[in-house]
Amino acid sequence: GSSRTSDLRPALTVHGPDGKVAKLARGGEARYILPVEGIISMEPGASIKAGDVLARVSTDSAKTRDITGGLPRVAELFEARRPKDAAIIAEKSGVIGFGKDYKNKRRVTLTPHDGSEVLEYLIPKGKHIHLQDGDVVETGDYILDGNPAPHDILAIKGVEELAAYLVNEIQEVYRLQGVGINDKHIEVIVRQMLQKVEITDGGDTDILTGDQVDRIELQEINAKMAEEGKKPASGVPVLLGITKASLQTRSFISAASFQETTRVLTEAAVNGKYDTLEGLKENVIVGSLIPAGTGAQVARIKQVATRRDDLIVGQKADAAAKAAATAAKAVEAALPAAE
């Protein structure tokens, strides 16, 4: 009890032939901080060589990872929940240091190479930190092992790294059961989880900073802004769990078919929403052909026909306007002659 709260850092020190603390290749001293309940494998004063095991970390009894243990993990990943013992990831590249301990937590500092503000992480004393004072870490390196929170991967490493992580982790659970799933199925779900963008700069658009909009919608708005020579909006991708992503889809018919039907339909009615029927579910519900396969071809033909009809209607309107203008001029020309 008291050992966890007191500011003690038991460590093993390696001394060279001259009796001084040996230096490591990376420049720091050969001093290894021991984990809580660590088992020392060497006697004090023993002669050692590179590669010898100095101490072992006592791990919990190996957890049985069967499908019951695996399915909650899949749900955790798809719902983008923060894992119970989440890993801590370095936000920037820099040098690790240990500050003054705080109650029953160990204070780990990261001094970034770019000279920005020192970052601090509080780690429970019972957790094993594999880094030593003076170690150099790169952006995305693990400071504390465990399952990283997907939102942290997205913020620090970006969309591609997150997508690869989610696909690999989900596949791992199924692989343990000998189930082979093609990556594309998981990738489609991950793409839907990353469909929203949080606006950081609204530019000349009507979107407010902090709003979450559909990625495709943002691209359409920005294309319009570029045409008009105005400043486009910019944002960062947001990770949503599959339940939240399904309810925040652009189509209210699709969202209503999933869950909270009354709330979704009431909200759509109050806001005067209209559904453009671009997805599969909403087309199935209203009894139209889905925009895939043969339906996609039909949809394309309809688009071409609509554009052609609009063009013809526009041309007819222009011709009628010209004819009306010509007739008006003729009437004007005839009036003085009649006088």
TABEL-V726328 format. One record per pair of residues at least 6 apart in sequence whose ideal C-beta (glycine too) atoms are under 8 Angstrom apart, sorted by sequence separation. I is the first residue (numbers start at 0). GAP is how many residues later the second one is. D is the distance in whole Angstrom. If there is no record, write none. Layout:
# TABEL-V726328
{{I & GAP & D} {I & GAP & D}}
This chain:
# TABEL-V726328
{{14 & 6 & 6} {15 & 6 & 4} {22 & 6 & 6} {23 & 6 & 5} {33 & 6 & 7} {41 & 6 & 6} {47 & 6 & 7} {62 & 6 & 7} {100 & 6 & 6} {111 & 6 & 8} {122 & 6 & 6} {130 & 6 & 7} {136 & 6 & 7} {141 & 6 & 7} {173 & 6 & 8} {201 & 6 & 6} {206 & 6 & 6} {224 & 6 & 7} {225 & 6 & 6} {248 & 6 & 5} {266 & 6 & 8} {276 & 6 & 5} {282 & 6 & 7} {283 & 6 & 6} {288 & 6 & 4} {13 & 7 & 7} {14 & 7 & 6} {15 & 7 & 8} {21 & 7 & 7} {22 & 7 & 7} {75 & 7 & 6} {99 & 7 & 6} {110 & 7 & 5} {111 & 7 & 7} {173 & 7 & 5} {201 & 7 & 5} {224 & 7 & 4} {247 & 7 & 7} {274 & 7 & 6} {282 & 7 & 5} {287 & 7 & 8} {12 & 8 & 6} {13 & 8 & 5} {20 & 8 & 5} {21 & 8 & 4} {97 & 8 & 7} {98 & 8 & 4} {109 & 8 & 7} {152 & 8 & 6} {153 & 8 & 5} {198 & 8 & 5} {200 & 8 & 7} {212 & 8 & 8} {224 & 8 & 7} {239 & 8 & 7} {245 & 8 & 8} {246 & 8 & 5} {255 & 8 & 4} {282 & 8 & 6} {290 & 8 & 5} {20 & 9 & 6} {97 & 9 & 7} {98 & 9 & 7} {108 & 9 & 5} {109 & 9 & 4} {152 & 9 & 5} {198 & 9 & 7} {199 & 9 & 7} {201 & 9 & 8} {245 & 9 & 7} {254 & 9 & 5} {255 & 9 & 5} {276 & 9 & 7} {288 & 9 & 6} {20 & 10 & 7} {41 & 10 & 7} {97 & 10 & 6} {98 & 10 & 5} {108 & 10 & 7} {109 & 10 & 8} {170 & 10 & 7} {198 & 10 & 6} {221 & 10 & 4} {279 & 10 & 5} {288 & 10 & 7} {40 & 11 & 8} {96 & 11 & 7} {97 & 11 & 7} {108 & 11 & 6} {109 & 11 & 7} {198 & 11 & 7} {206 & 11 & 8} {220 & 11 & 8} {221 & 11 & 6} {246 & 11 & 7} {276 & 11 & 6} {279 & 11 & 7} {40 & 12 & 5} {41 & 12 & 6} {95 & 12 & 7} {96 & 12 & 4} {107 & 12 & 7} {108 & 12 & 8} {130 & 12 & 6} {149 & 12 & 6} {152 & 12 & 6} {170 & 12 & 7} {197 & 12 & 7} {198 & 12 & 5} {220 & 12 & 7} {245 & 12 & 5} {246 & 12 & 7} {251 & 12 & 6} {255 & 12 & 8} {278 & 12 & 8} {279 & 12 & 6} {282 & 12 & 7} {40 & 13 & 6} {41 & 13 & 8} {95 & 13 & 7} {96 & 13 & 8} {106 & 13 & 6} {107 & 13 & 5} {197 & 13 & 7} {198 & 13 & 8} {245 & 13 & 8} {246 & 13 & 7} {251 & 13 & 7} {277 & 13 & 7} {39 & 14 & 7} {40 & 14 & 6} {95 & 14 & 6} {96 & 14 & 6} {106 & 14 & 8} {107 & 14 & 8} {128 & 14 & 7} {197 & 14 & 5} {198 & 14 & 7} {206 & 14 & 7} {39 & 15 & 5} {40 & 15 & 6} {94 & 15 & 7} {106 & 15 & 6} {107 & 15 & 6} {128 & 15 & 6} {129 & 15 & 7} {149 & 15 & 7} {170 & 15 & 7} {196 & 15 & 7} {217 & 15 & 6} {251 & 15 & 8} {12 & 16 & 8} {13 & 16 & 4} {38 & 16 & 6} {93 & 16 & 5} {94 & 16 & 5} {105 & 16 & 7} {139 & 16 & 6} {149 & 16 & 7} {166 & 16 & 6} {169 & 16 & 5} {195 & 16 & 5} {196 & 16 & 6} {204 & 16 & 5} {242 & 16 & 8} {251 & 16 & 4} {12 & 17 & 7} {13 & 17 & 8} {37 & 17 & 5} {38 & 17 & 5} {93 & 17 & 5} {104 & 17 & 4} {105 & 17 & 5} {126 & 17 & 6} {127 & 17 & 8} {138 & 17 & 6} {139 & 17 & 5} {147 & 17 & 8} {195 & 17 & 7} {196 & 17 & 8} {204 & 17 & 8} {217 & 17 & 7} {246 & 17 & 7} {12 & 18 & 5} {13 & 18 & 8} {37 & 18 & 7} {38 & 18 & 8} {91 & 18 & 7} {93 & 18 & 4} {94 & 18 & 8} {104 & 18 & 6} {105 & 18 & 7} {138 & 18 & 8} {195 & 18 & 6} {196 & 18 & 5} {11 & 19 & 7} {12 & 19 & 8} {37 & 19 & 6} {38 & 19 & 6} {90 & 19 & 7} {92 & 19 & 7} {93 & 19 & 5} {104 & 19 & 6} {105 & 19 & 5} {166 & 19 & 5} {194 & 19 & 6} {195 & 19 & 7} {198 & 19 & 8} {10 & 20 & 5} {11 & 20 & 5} {34 & 20 & 8} {37 & 20 & 7} {89 & 20 & 6} {91 & 20 & 4} {92 & 20 & 5} {101 & 20 & 6} {103 & 20 & 7} {104 & 20 & 7} {122 & 20 & 8} {165 & 20 & 7} {166 & 20 & 6} {194 & 20 & 6} {204 & 20 & 6} {10 & 21 & 6} {33 & 21 & 6} {36 & 21 & 5} {91 & 21 & 7} {98 & 21 & 7} {103 & 21 & 6} {105 & 21 & 8} {107 & 21 & 7} {122 & 21 & 6} {139 & 21 & 7} {193 & 21 & 8} {194 & 21 & 8} {196 & 21 & 5} {203 & 21 & 6} {251 & 21 & 5} {10 & 22 & 5} {11 & 22 & 6} {31 & 22 & 6} {34 & 22 & 5} {91 & 22 & 7} {120 & 22 & 6} {146 & 22 & 8} {202 & 22 & 7} {212 & 22 & 7} {214 & 22 & 8} {252 & 22 & 5} {9 & 23 & 7} {10 & 23 & 6} {31 & 23 & 7} {105 & 23 & 7} {107 & 23 & 8} {120 & 23 & 8} {166 & 23 & 7} {251 & 23 & 6} {8 & 24 & 6} {9 & 24 & 5} {91 & 24 & 7} {100 & 24 & 8} {162 & 24 & 7} {165 & 24 & 5} {250 & 24 & 5} {252 & 24 & 8} {256 & 24 & 6} {93 & 25 & 8} {204 & 25 & 8} {250 & 25 & 8} {253 & 25 & 6} {256 & 25 & 8} {203 & 26 & 4} {206 & 26 & 5} {211 & 26 & 6} {249 & 26 & 8} {250 & 26 & 7} {91 & 27 & 7} {109 & 27 & 7} {162 & 27 & 5} {165 & 27 & 8} {202 & 27 & 7} {203 & 27 & 5} {204 & 27 & 7} {250 & 27 & 7} {253 & 27 & 4} {11 & 28 & 7} {90 & 28 & 6} {161 & 28 & 8} {162 & 28 & 8} {202 & 28 & 4} {203 & 28 & 8} {204 & 28 & 5} {249 & 28 & 7} {250 & 28 & 5} {252 & 28 & 7} {253 & 28 & 5} {256 & 28 & 6} {202 & 29 & 5} {249 & 29 & 8} {252 & 29 & 4} {11 & 30 & 8} {202 & 30 & 4} {248 & 30 & 7} {250 & 30 & 7} {162 & 31 & 7} {201 & 31 & 5} {202 & 31 & 7} {250 & 31 & 5} {253 & 31 & 8} {3 & 32 & 7} {161 & 32 & 8} {200 & 32 & 6} {252 & 32 & 5} {2 & 33 & 8} {87 & 33 & 5} {109 & 33 & 7} {200 & 33 & 5} {216 & 33 & 7} {252 & 33 & 7} {13 & 34 & 7} {198 & 34 & 6} {199 & 34 & 6} {200 & 34 & 8} {215 & 34 & 8} {87 & 35 & 7} {95 & 35 & 5} {97 & 35 & 5} {107 & 35 & 6} {158 & 35 & 6} {198 & 35 & 7} {199 & 35 & 5} {95 & 36 & 7} {96 & 36 & 6} {198 & 36 & 4} {199 & 36 & 6} {211 & 36 & 7} {213 & 36 & 5} {95 & 37 & 7} {96 & 37 & 7} {197 & 37 & 5} {95 & 38 & 7} {196 & 38 & 4} {197 & 38 & 6} {94 & 39 & 6} {95 & 39 & 5} {196 & 39 & 7} {197 & 39 & 8} {94 & 40 & 7} {95 & 40 & 8} {196 & 40 & 6} {197 & 40 & 5} {94 & 41 & 6} {95 & 41 & 6} {195 & 41 & 7} {196 & 41 & 6} {11 & 42 & 5} {84 & 42 & 8} {93 & 42 & 7} {94 & 42 & 8} {195 & 42 & 5} {11 & 43 & 7} {92 & 43 & 7} {93 & 43 & 7} {193 & 43 & 5} {92 & 44 & 6} {193 & 44 & 8} {195 & 44 & 6} {92 & 45 & 5} {193 & 45 & 6} {194 & 45 & 8} {92 & 46 & 5} {192 & 46 & 6} {193 & 46 & 8} {89 & 47 & 5} {91 & 47 & 6} {95 & 47 & 7} {192 & 47 & 6} {89 & 48 & 7} {90 & 48 & 7} {192 & 48 & 7} {89 & 49 & 6} {192 & 49 & 6} {195 & 49 & 8} {89 & 50 & 7} {191 & 50 & 7} {194 & 50 & 6} {88 & 51 & 6} {89 & 51 & 5} {88 & 52 & 7} {89 & 52 & 8} {192 & 52 & 5} {195 & 52 & 7} {88 & 53 & 6} {89 & 53 & 6} {188 & 53 & 7} {191 & 53 & 5} {87 & 54 & 7} {88 & 54 & 7} {191 & 54 & 8} {194 & 54 & 8} {86 & 55 & 5} {87 & 55 & 4} {86 & 56 & 8} {87 & 56 & 4} {86 & 57 & 6} {86 & 58 & 6} {87 & 58 & 8} {86 & 59 & 4} {88 & 59 & 6} {85 & 60 & 6} {86 & 60 & 6} {84 & 61 & 5} {85 & 61 & 6} {86 & 61 & 4} {84 & 62 & 7} {85 & 62 & 6} {86 & 62 & 8} {82 & 63 & 7} {85 & 63 & 5} {88 & 63 & 5} {82 & 64 & 4} {88 & 64 & 7} {90 & 64 & 8} {32 & 65 & 8} {82 & 65 & 8} {90 & 65 & 6} {82 & 66 & 6} {85 & 66 & 7} {89 & 66 & 8} {81 & 67 & 5} {88 & 67 & 6} {81 & 69 & 7} {79 & 70 & 5} {56 & 71 & 5} {79 & 71 & 7} {76 & 73 & 7} {161 & 77 & 7} {158 & 78 & 5} {153 & 83 & 7} {153 & 85 & 5} {150 & 88 & 6} {8 & 89 & 7} {35 & 89 & 6} {76 & 89 & 6} {149 & 89 & 6} {35 & 90 & 5} {37 & 90 & 8} {35 & 91 & 8} {34 & 92 & 8} {35 & 92 & 7} {76 & 92 & 6} {77 & 92 & 8} {6 & 93 & 7} {34 & 93 & 4} {76 & 93 & 6} {6 & 94 & 4} {34 & 94 & 8} {32 & 96 & 7} {72 & 96 & 8} {73 & 96 & 6} {4 & 98 & 7} {4 & 99 & 5} {32 & 99 & 6} {73 & 99 & 5} {3 & 100 & 5} {31 & 100 & 6} {32 & 100 & 8} {72 & 100 & 5} {73 & 100 & 8} {30 & 101 & 7} {30 & 102 & 7} {70 & 102 & 7} {69 & 103 & 4} {27 & 104 & 6} {69 & 104 & 8} {27 & 105 & 7} {28 & 105 & 8} {27 & 106 & 3} {66 & 106 & 8} {69 & 106 & 6} {26 & 107 & 7} {27 & 107 & 7} {69 & 107 & 7} {25 & 108 & 8} {25 & 109 & 7} {66 & 109 & 8} {25 & 110 & 7} {65 & 110 & 8} {66 & 110 & 5} {64 & 111 & 6} {65 & 111 & 8} {77 & 111 & 7} {79 & 113 & 7} {77 & 115 & 8} {4 & 120 & 8} {3 & 121 & 5} {3 & 122 & 7} {79 & 159 & 5} {79 & 160 & 6} {80 & 160 & 7} {79 & 161 & 4} {78 & 162 & 4} {77 & 163 & 7} {78 & 163 & 6} {77 & 164 & 5} {78 & 164 & 6}}
